[in-house]
Amino acid sequence: MEKIKFPVIILINPQMPENIGLVARAMQNCGLKKLILVSPREKWPNQKAYDVSANANIIIKNTKVS
């Protein structure tokens, strides 16, 4: 199992990829790096999330899905 360093943001059943992108953007602003999605409604990765994430594309790219 991969060792996870904290803090980690976990979104459970996120509905809209735009909201995930905005979370990534807020995370970038706060210096957070790890995002985990649990059962996202939309297929992941999603271009809509990239579109609204501004400079947080690396967070979107490295997001884990379970």
N, CA, C and O of each residue as an XYZ file, in Angstrom:
264
protein
N       0.843     -1.182      0.000
C       0.000      0.000      0.000
C       0.888      1.245      0.000
O       1.906      1.291      0.691
N       0.501      2.233     -0.766
C       1.245      3.480     -0.862
C       1.143      4.262      0.442
O       0.063      4.421      1.012
N       2.281      4.739      0.891
C       2.294      5.559      2.098
C       1.861      6.975      1.725
O       2.436      7.586      0.825
N       0.859      7.489      2.410
C       0.313      8.817      2.121
C       0.758      9.778      3.205
O       0.615      9.502      4.396
N       1.302     10.919      2.775
C       1.667     11.975      3.708
C       0.497     12.933      3.826
O      -0.177     13.230      2.839
N       0.264     13.403      5.011
C      -0.881     14.264      5.281
C      -0.502     15.716      5.147
O       0.687     16.024      5.234
N      -1.422     16.623      4.942
C      -2.863     16.406      4.799
C      -3.241     15.985      3.376
O      -2.574     16.326      2.399
N      -4.320     15.244      3.305
C      -4.883     14.766      2.052
C      -6.330     15.224      2.000
O      -7.045     15.138      2.999
N      -6.768     15.709      0.849
C      -8.166     16.076      0.653
C      -8.861     14.910     -0.035
O      -8.396     14.426     -1.067
N      -9.971     14.458      0.532
C     -10.744     13.340     -0.023
C     -12.143     13.841     -0.336
O     -12.836     14.363      0.538
N     -12.555     13.680     -1.587
C     -13.926     14.018     -1.997
C     -14.678     12.724     -2.247
O     -14.247     11.888     -3.041
N     -15.803     12.564     -1.566
C     -16.605     11.346     -1.695
C     -17.823     11.653     -2.548
O     -18.590     12.570     -2.254
N     -17.990     10.876     -3.607
C     -19.090     11.029     -4.569
C     -19.191     12.437     -5.145
O     -20.283     13.005     -5.168
N     -18.083     13.018     -5.611
C     -18.190     14.361     -6.204
C     -19.041     14.303     -7.464
O     -18.934     13.363     -8.252
N     -19.881     15.305     -7.651
C     -20.853     15.284     -8.731
C     -20.388     15.989     -9.999
O     -20.627     15.499    -11.103
N     -19.732     17.126     -9.854
C     -19.388     17.929    -11.024
C     -17.877     18.077    -11.146
O     -17.214     18.443    -10.175
N     -17.319     17.797    -12.327
C     -15.879     17.952    -12.510
C     -15.402     19.382    -12.291
O     -14.260     19.600    -11.886
N     -16.265     20.353    -12.556
C     -15.899     21.751    -12.328
C     -15.603     22.001    -10.851
O     -14.671     22.730    -10.513
N     -16.392     21.400     -9.985
C     -16.166     21.565     -8.546
C     -14.856     20.912     -8.115
O     -14.159     21.430     -7.242
N     -14.525     19.790     -8.720
C     -13.255     19.128     -8.416
C     -12.095     20.032     -8.841
O     -11.108     20.165     -8.117
N     -12.220     20.642    -10.001
C     -11.193     21.574    -10.471
C     -11.033     22.762     -9.551
O      -9.916     23.218     -9.307
N     -12.139     23.266     -9.041
C     -12.074     24.403     -8.113
C     -11.459     23.999     -6.780
O     -10.753     24.791     -6.156
N     -11.723     22.777     -6.341
C     -11.076     22.279     -5.125
C      -9.568     22.202     -5.347
O      -8.792     22.600     -4.478
N      -9.152     21.695     -6.501
C      -7.718     21.617     -6.813
C      -7.088     23.009     -6.821
O      -5.967     23.192     -6.345
N      -7.800     23.968     -7.353
C      -7.306     25.349     -7.386
C      -7.128     25.900     -5.963
O      -6.114     26.528     -5.658
N      -8.115     25.662     -5.104
C      -8.018     26.103     -3.705
C      -6.881     25.384     -2.991
O      -6.169     25.986     -2.187
N      -6.710     24.099     -3.282
C      -5.622     23.342     -2.684
C      -4.272     23.941     -3.075
O      -3.387     24.094     -2.232
N      -4.120     24.275     -4.343
C      -2.874     24.875     -4.828
C      -2.585     26.170     -4.082
O      -1.445     26.425     -3.695
N      -3.607     26.982     -3.881
C      -3.447     28.247     -3.170
C      -3.012     28.045     -1.723
O      -2.351     28.910     -1.149
N      -3.375     26.916     -1.133
C      -3.055     26.638      0.271
C      -1.832     25.742      0.430
O      -1.454     25.405      1.552
N      -1.216     25.355     -0.676
C      -0.022     24.520     -0.603
C      -0.276     23.048     -0.401
O       0.641     22.309     -0.043
N      -1.515     22.597     -0.623
C      -1.848     21.174     -0.488
C      -1.631     20.483     -1.829
O      -1.803     21.094     -2.883
N      -1.253     19.209     -1.785
C      -0.860     18.515     -3.012
C      -1.668     17.261     -3.334
O      -1.814     16.917     -4.506
N      -2.191     16.577     -2.335
C      -2.814     15.268     -2.540
C      -4.336     15.358     -2.554
O      -4.951     15.868     -1.617
N      -4.939     14.849     -3.643
C      -6.393     14.810     -3.783
C      -6.807     13.386     -4.128
O      -6.237     12.762     -5.023
N      -7.792     12.885     -3.417
C      -8.336     11.555     -3.671
C      -9.833     11.691     -3.931
O     -10.544     12.374     -3.194
N     -10.298     11.031     -4.993
C     -11.726     10.998     -5.316
C     -12.257      9.600     -5.041
O     -11.651      8.604     -5.437
N     -13.384      9.538     -4.366
C     -14.048      8.269     -4.109
C     -15.359      8.268     -4.881
O     -16.246      9.076     -4.604
N     -15.483      7.382     -5.831
C     -16.691      7.211     -6.646
C     -17.168      8.508     -7.304
O     -18.299      8.933     -7.067
N     -16.329      9.144     -8.123
C     -16.812     10.341     -8.817
C     -17.892      9.977     -9.825
O     -17.851      8.905    -10.428
N     -18.854     10.868    -10.005
C     -19.964     10.613    -10.925
C     -19.486     10.595    -12.377
O     -19.896      9.735    -13.156
N     -18.631     11.530    -12.734
C     -18.133     11.655    -14.106
C     -16.845     10.858    -14.291
O     -16.127     10.578    -13.331
N     -16.568     10.498    -15.543
C     -15.330      9.803    -15.876
C     -14.142     10.683    -15.489
O     -14.180     11.904    -15.637
N     -13.097     10.041    -14.997
C     -11.927     10.785    -14.548
C     -10.685     10.275    -15.240
O     -10.545      9.060    -15.383
N      -9.766     11.132    -15.683
C      -9.748     12.585    -15.572
C     -10.750     13.231    -16.519
O     -11.194     12.615    -17.488
N     -11.098     14.475    -16.227
C     -12.134     15.172    -16.974
C     -11.627     16.545    -17.389
O     -11.074     17.281    -16.571
N     -11.813     16.889    -18.658
C     -11.313     18.163    -19.185
C     -11.941     19.363    -18.477
O     -11.285     20.391    -18.312
N     -13.192     19.248    -18.061
C     -13.849     20.364    -17.373
C     -13.118     20.720    -16.081
O     -13.014     21.894    -15.725
N     -12.615     19.713    -15.389
C     -11.862     19.968    -14.155
C     -10.570     20.714    -14.466
O     -10.199     21.646    -13.753
N      -9.886     20.302    -15.534
C      -8.660     21.004    -15.937
C      -8.960     22.454    -16.305
O      -8.183     23.351    -15.977
N     -10.079     22.687    -16.984
C     -10.409     24.030    -17.461
C     -10.551     25.053    -16.333
O     -10.159     26.209    -16.493
N     -11.103     24.641    -15.211
C     -11.340     25.591    -14.112
C     -10.248     25.564    -13.041
O     -10.282     26.359    -12.101
N      -9.294     24.665    -13.177
C      -8.302     24.513    -12.106
C      -7.164     25.525    -12.165
O      -6.297     25.518    -11.291
N      -7.145     26.387    -13.166
C      -6.092     27.410    -13.322
C      -4.727     26.749    -13.360
O      -4.467     25.941    -14.251
N      -3.857     27.064    -12.430
C      -2.501     26.503    -12.431
C      -2.373     25.252    -11.575
O      -1.260     24.864    -11.221
N      -3.469     24.623    -11.241
C      -3.436     23.439    -10.386
C      -3.525     22.144    -11.197
O      -3.966     21.117    -10.680
N      -3.113     22.190    -12.448
C      -3.208     21.005    -13.308
C      -2.422     19.822    -12.770
O      -2.822     18.677    -12.982
N      -1.320     20.064    -12.083
C      -0.529     18.971    -11.535
C      -1.306     18.215    -10.462
O      -1.158     17.000    -10.327
N      -2.129     18.927     -9.703
C      -2.964     18.257     -8.700
C      -4.005     17.380     -9.391
O      -4.234     16.240     -8.984
N      -4.633     17.916    -10.435
C      -5.618     17.131    -11.199
C      -4.947     15.903    -11.801
O      -5.491     14.800    -11.736
N      -3.780     16.089    -12.379
C      -3.064     14.990    -13.017
C      -2.720     13.879    -12.024
O      -2.776     12.699    -12.369
N      -2.364     14.251    -10.795
C      -1.931     13.278     -9.797
C      -3.054     12.775     -8.890
O      -2.798     12.031     -7.943
N      -4.287     13.175     -9.173
C      -5.417     12.749     -8.347
C      -5.605     11.239     -8.421
O      -5.594     10.645     -9.499
N      -5.776     10.641     -7.266
C      -6.051      9.206     -7.176
C      -7.562      8.992     -7.126
O      -8.289      9.777     -6.517
N      -8.025      7.925     -7.771
C      -9.451      7.603     -7.781
C      -9.626      6.208     -7.179
O      -8.918      5.265     -7.534
N     -10.579      6.106     -6.268
C     -10.864      4.781     -5.682
C     -12.353      4.554     -5.617
O     -12.798      3.502     -5.158
